[in-house]
Amino acid sequence: MEQRGECAVVGAGIIGVCIAYELVKRGIHTVLIDKDEPGKGASYGNSGAISPASVAPLAMPGVLASVPSMLGHPDSPLFLPWRYLPRALPWLARFVWASRPSAVEKSAVRLAEVHQHAVSLHEALAREVGAPEVILKRGHLHLYPNDRALNGDRASWHLRERHGISFTRLERSSILDLEPHAPEGYRVGIYLEDQATLRNPFRYLQAIFRKFIDGGGQFIQANVRSLKNNGSSGWMLDTSVGAIDTQNIVVAAGAWSRHLLRPLGIQLPLETQRGYHVQFRNNNPPVSRTVVLTDHKTFFTPMEDGLRVGGTVEFAGLKAAPNPHRADILVRIAKNAFPELEGQPYDTWMGHRPCMPDSVPVIGQSEKLPGLWLAVGHGHLGLTDSVGTAITIADGMLRARGQTPDGV
Ligand SMILES: Cc1cc2nc3c(=O)[nH]c(=O)nc-3n(C[C@H](O)[C@H](O)[C@H](O)COP(=O)(O)OP(=O)(O)OC[C@H]3O[C@@H](n4cnc5c(N)ncnc54)[C@H](O)[C@@H]3O)c2cc1C
């Protein structure tokens, strides 16, 4: 099979699907390629939080002190098994380096730019693809056991404040006004009224994908083995179903992108942070909005089909099988917080967050290799940033064609 197109997007996660749809809308003939069904990577089971307020990178000053506690402690919210340490070391070194105050300030500025208008962009897209009901606008509630615990996170809340993000500190009684079933033991809360939640990230992605196909886009299910630069005649993708010729390639292959880019001389410090979810099949979730138990770094989301409990970070690479113990930890946390979940059926899932050491995704055209576009490394916030990323890539591609982004 030989295909020709103006643009090939590699990876049909939320980033690739949003880009492919945006390109087709702008009149760019686009082929979207994935080795699996669209949306079955990290984008399938995330916590659905649209969190433009998350301008604080993961590597905050003082993070070095927390690294030893992740090592070998299988119950820790961040888990790095000893056997994976040699593989993770170069990334961890960059992660610690990214926690310098000056680097944190820079990352926060960039993250604020990338997250800009995330809630309104998702609202508009959800309407456009016929799924407005998937967006829940009830804010996010972060719960802390006490002021001492809140104080431990003060650097990231100060950073948000400096970026103009508004939030309210709540005492227990106001927490209960918002969430009557809020677990006991959480005396202090921070409420971010302007954040939103996607109540079914997979159904949303499927709706965008359908619009892409209806708009004339093409999907090919194939493994992309390599990318070849043919100079002025464009690019060639070697895939499991044949070659694809194209003028532009967008690499949006999530945590797998590093392997596709390395042979081209692009060395991205991209590491998978494996996250898990437990999806209870009760359709009467005990929370009515995204609730974060900050001491466990765990998100509770009222999804369309029941409560989803998501979180944990595990460093173990792309190939190791999911570790059932990580999901068991989430089940335990959930049942401790909401005893009514005892005996409820649930499913578990693991996905690969594509993480850069400074938490800042790489979005745009390669400086060295024209026609190669990167939309990679969205880490813990790829759902939040998907629509904004798509607009940035589409604007850039139109500019490279000599058009202004609004198509004039
Ligand atoms: C537990 C958990 C909770 C999360 N919660 C949130 C949240 O609440 N809010 C938020 O904003 N973000 C959240 N995230 C992060 C978010 O899910 C990711 O940042 C986002 O899904 C990344 O999207 P992506 O399209 O880059 O990657 P993916 O969804 O992983 O898609 C990459 C695609 O590329 C394909 N691919 C890879 N290599 C090849 C190849 N060689 N050939 C063909 N296809 C290929 C894969 O099959 C896959 O479909 C969470 C993540 C996890 C794991």
The ligand as an SDF file (V2000), in Angstrom:
LIG
                    3D

 53 58  0  0  0  0  0  0  0  0999 V2000
   -3.9160    7.6580   35.5750 C   0  0  0  0  0  0  0  0  0  0  0  0
   -3.8270    8.8850   34.6960 C   0  0  0  0  0  0  0  0  0  0  0  0
   -4.5980    9.9950   35.0120 C   0  0  0  0  0  0  0  0  0  0  0  0
   -4.5090   11.1520   34.2430 C   0  0  0  0  0  0  0  0  0  0  0  0
   -5.3280   12.1930   34.5160 N   0  0  0  0  0  0  0  0  0  0  0  0
   -5.2990   13.3090   33.7370 C   0  0  0  0  0  0  0  0  0  0  0  0
   -6.2050   14.3740   33.9690 C   0  0  0  0  0  0  0  0  0  0  0  0
   -7.0480   14.2950   34.8580 O   0  0  0  0  0  0  0  0  0  0  0  0
   -6.1120   15.4930   33.2100 N   0  0  0  0  0  0  0  0  0  0  0  0
   -5.1980   15.5970   32.1850 C   0  0  0  0  0  0  0  0  0  0  0  0
   -5.1350   16.6470   31.5410 O   0  0  0  0  0  0  0  0  0  0  0  0
   -4.3400   14.5780   31.9100 N   0  0  0  0  0  0  0  0  0  0  0  0
   -4.3800   13.4370   32.6490 C   0  0  0  0  0  0  0  0  0  0  0  0
   -3.5250   12.3990   32.4010 N   0  0  0  0  0  0  0  0  0  0  0  0
   -2.5200   12.5650   31.3470 C   0  0  0  0  0  0  0  0  0  0  0  0
   -3.1020   12.3380   29.9540 C   0  0  0  0  0  0  0  0  0  0  0  0
   -3.9070   11.1750   29.9390 O   0  0  0  0  0  0  0  0  0  0  0  0
   -1.9490   12.2010   28.9540 C   0  0  0  0  0  0  0  0  0  0  0  0
   -1.0890   13.3230   29.0640 O   0  0  0  0  0  0  0  0  0  0  0  0
   -2.4890   12.1490   27.5400 C   0  0  0  0  0  0  0  0  0  0  0  0
   -3.4430   11.1110   27.4170 O   0  0  0  0  0  0  0  0  0  0  0  0
   -1.3690   11.9410   26.5400 C   0  0  0  0  0  0  0  0  0  0  0  0
   -1.9700   11.8610   25.2830 O   0  0  0  0  0  0  0  0  0  0  0  0
   -1.1420   11.4060   24.0160 P   0  0  0  0  0  0  0  0  0  0  0  0
   -2.0890   11.4800   22.8740 O   0  0  0  0  0  0  0  0  0  0  0  0
    0.1450   12.1560   23.9630 O   0  0  0  0  0  0  0  0  0  0  0  0
   -0.7300    9.8770   24.3440 O   0  0  0  0  0  0  0  0  0  0  0  0
   -1.5450    8.5290   24.2460 P   0  0  0  0  0  0  0  0  0  0  0  0
   -2.9610    8.6790   24.6280 O   0  0  0  0  0  0  0  0  0  0  0  0
   -0.7560    7.4960   24.9680 O   0  0  0  0  0  0  0  0  0  0  0  0
   -1.5450    8.2140   22.6960 O   0  0  0  0  0  0  0  0  0  0  0  0
   -0.3950    7.8540   21.9880 C   0  0  0  0  0  0  0  0  0  0  0  0
   -0.8270    6.9460   20.8570 C   0  0  0  0  0  0  0  0  0  0  0  0
    0.2910    6.7070   20.0070 O   0  0  0  0  0  0  0  0  0  0  0  0
    0.1720    5.3820   19.5080 C   0  0  0  0  0  0  0  0  0  0  0  0
    1.4920    4.9550   19.0640 N   0  0  0  0  0  0  0  0  0  0  0  0
    2.6380    4.9580   19.7700 C   0  0  0  0  0  0  0  0  0  0  0  0
    3.6720    4.5220   19.0150 N   0  0  0  0  0  0  0  0  0  0  0  0
    3.1490    4.2380   17.8050 C   0  0  0  0  0  0  0  0  0  0  0  0
    3.7150    3.7410   16.6020 C   0  0  0  0  0  0  0  0  0  0  0  0
    5.0310    3.4680   16.4870 N   0  0  0  0  0  0  0  0  0  0  0  0
    2.9080    3.5400   15.5420 N   0  0  0  0  0  0  0  0  0  0  0  0
    1.5610    3.8210   15.6310 C   0  0  0  0  0  0  0  0  0  0  0  0
    0.9930    4.2980   16.7530 N   0  0  0  0  0  0  0  0  0  0  0  0
    1.7610    4.5140   17.8180 C   0  0  0  0  0  0  0  0  0  0  0  0
   -0.3400    4.6010   20.7270 C   0  0  0  0  0  0  0  0  0  0  0  0
   -0.9420    3.3780   20.3250 O   0  0  0  0  0  0  0  0  0  0  0  0
   -1.3170    5.5850   21.3470 C   0  0  0  0  0  0  0  0  0  0  0  0
   -2.6380    5.3800   20.9130 O   0  0  0  0  0  0  0  0  0  0  0  0
   -3.5960   11.2130   33.1360 C   0  0  0  0  0  0  0  0  0  0  0  0
   -2.8410   10.0880   32.8140 C   0  0  0  0  0  0  0  0  0  0  0  0
   -2.9590    8.9250   33.5720 C   0  0  0  0  0  0  0  0  0  0  0  0
   -2.1520    7.7250   33.1860 C   0  0  0  0  0  0  0  0  0  0  0  0
  1  2  1  0
  2  3  1  0
  2 52  2  0
  3  4  2  0
  4  5  1  0
  4 50  1  0
  5  6  2  0
  6  7  1  0
  6 13  1  0
  7  8  2  0
  7  9  1  0
  9 10  1  0
 10 11  2  0
 10 12  1  0
 12 13  2  0
 13 14  1  0
 14 15  1  0
 14 50  1  0
 15 16  1  0
 16 17  1  0
 16 18  1  0
 18 19  1  0
 18 20  1  0
 20 21  1  0
 20 22  1  0
 22 23  1  0
 23 24  1  0
 24 25  2  0
 24 26  1  0
 24 27  1  0
 27 28  1  0
 28 29  2  0
 28 30  1  0
 28 31  1  0
 31 32  1  0
 32 33  1  0
 33 34  1  0
 33 48  1  0
 34 35  1  0
 35 36  1  0
 35 46  1  0
 36 37  1  0
 36 45  1  0
 37 38  2  0
 38 39  1  0
 39 40  1  0
 39 45  2  0
 40 41  1  0
 40 42  2  0
 42 43  1  0
 43 44  2  0
 44 45  1  0
 46 47  1  0
 46 48  1  0
 48 49  1  0
 50 51  2  0
 51 52  1  0
 52 53  1  0
M  END
$$$$
